[in-house]
Amino acid sequence: MKNQPRYPEAPQDTACGGSAPKRKGGAVKAKAPVIPLEQPGRLRMANLMAIFNCSHTTLYQRIKTGEFPKPDGYDWPSRPVGKQGRPYWNTATIRERLGSQDELHHHKSAGLAGNQAA
């Protein structure tokens, strides 16, 4: 037993190009909020990705164009821009956004129904 290696080699998987360990990506993964939106609380980017069913890149683009509200705060707001930490949104802000989105959807569908009747 002394001559056996302590960690035997893992079998080579030719389909994956070797047995190198897989790196975990640093990207944000969608995660449903653990609190109801009716309660006061904070939501992170992963929560918004799950609610709006889009990527963090899309959310940041919508923030930049004004289609989506800016974060209500950051982990460390006193630090310089870009080093303030993770953004968060209050549930009230997201409830308001969802409400305006529903109204917009309702107006569009009502407009289509009015055009079809004419």
Buried (B, 14 or more C-beta within 10 A) or exposed (E): EEEEEEEEEEEEEEEEEEEEEEEEEEEBEBEEBEEEBEEEBBBBBBBBBBBBEBBBEBBEEBBEEEEBBEBBBBEEEEEEEEEBEEBBBBBBBBEEBEEEEEEEEEEEEEEEEEEEEE
